[in-house]
Amino acid sequence: MRAVVQTVGRASVTVDGEVVGAISDGLLVLLGVTHTDTAETARTMARKVHELRILDDERSAAEVGAPILVVSQFTLYGDARKGRRPSWTAAAPAEVAEPLVGAVVEALRQRGARVETGRFRAHMLVESVNVGPRTVLLDLCGGA
């Protein structure tokens, strides 16, 4: 499982002209799932995102109650080492990825986080205003 975590002043996801998720002063998480990810990987990712000391004064979303917008992003597993057309073979198929993205969201909520989401398998317009900017890549390497 991979996540790109960004500090944002605001972020939103729009699908077919409707805002389906929006936050202010929190974290935007672009989340990718690979074939070897499990429910345990999802719980670990949720903990890492929630406790990541990326906010002002090296504080975490868990400490300050910052909201989190989670957006599924299979393209985080794109491989363009050969040629110009990325391969997506490392990305888990939708039927595997969707429940695991949901598991990350649920684990964050169980930890007390306010979580908004995009819409799985939809064409999403993701807008964000980065703060800092501060961006971190979390890569759990298939559950490690």
N, C-alpha and C positions, 0 to 999 in steps of 0.2 A: 504494500500500500504506500502511496506517495501523496504528499500534500504540499502545496505551495500556500504558505500562510503570510498574509499581508496585513499590516495595520492600516485601517481606513478611517477617515472622517465620516464617510458614508459609503454605502454600497447597496446595490439593488439588482434584482433579476426580474426581467420582464418577458412574458410569454404571450404572444398574440395580442400585444397592446395592454396586457394586464400585469401590474406589478404583483409577483407571487411571493417575493421575499425582499425585505429591506431592513437595514440596520444603520445606526449612527454610532460613531466612536467605538469601534470594535475590531473584530478580525474577519477578513474574507478568507475562506479556506476553499481552494480548488483541490478536489480529492479524486485520485485515481486508484483503481483496484486492479490487481493482477490475479492470475490463476491460482496462486498458492495462498492467497489471503483467507483468513478464517474469522470467526466471531471473536476469537482472542486478539487477532490483529486489529480488529475494529475497536475493541475496548482499549488496547494499548494506544492506538492513534488518538482516540478521544482524550485519554489522559494527557498525552503529550501536547496536544493542541491546547487543552484547557489550562495546563500548567506552564506553557511556554512563556518565558520571561522576555517578551518582545515589546511590551507596552512601555510607556513613559516610566522612568525611574526603575527600569528592569523589573516591572511587575507583570503579573499574568492576568489573563481573563478571569481565572478562578479567584484571584485576590481582589480585583476591582469590580467584578460583576459585569464585565464587558460582554456585549452580545456577539454572536458568531453567526455568520452567513456561510453555509456549506453548499457548494456547487459541485456536482459530479463532473469530472473532467477526464474522460478516458484518454484524451490526447496526451496526458502526462506520461503515458507509456508508448508514445510514438518513437520510432527508431528511424532516423534519417542518415545513418552512417553510410548506406549504400544508395547513391543517387539522390534525387530531389524529392521523390515521393515517399513519405514516411510509411513504414509498416506498423500495423497496429496489433500484431500477433501477441505481444506481451500484455495487452489490455484484456481483462476478463470480459467475457460476453455479458450482455446486459442482464440476462437471467441470473448470473452469478453476482455481478457487481451491484445491482440495485438493492438487494437485501443487505449487503454489507455496508453500502453507503447509509442505508436506513439504520443499521446497527450502530454506526458511528454517531449519527444524529441522536439516537435514543440514549446511548451511553453518555453523551454530553449533557442531555437533559436530566438524566439520572444524577449527574454530578451537580446539578443546579444551574446549568447554563441556560440562558435564553437563546434559542437557536431558530434561525430562519433558514429556508432552503430554496433551491431552484426546483425545477421540475425535471425529473428523470426522462430521458429520451425526447425532450422537447428542444426546439431551436430557441435558445435563450439569448437575450441581450443582457450581458452582465456589465454593469457600470460601477466604477469605484473611483473614489478620491483617496489616493494613498497618503498616509501620514508618515513623515520621516524622510523618504520612504524607508520602510523596514520590511524586508521579505526574507522568509526562511523556507528552505526545502527540508521537509521531513520525509525520509525514505526508510521504511521499515524492512525492506528487502525480503518480502514474502514472510513476514512474521518474526523476524529477528529482533 
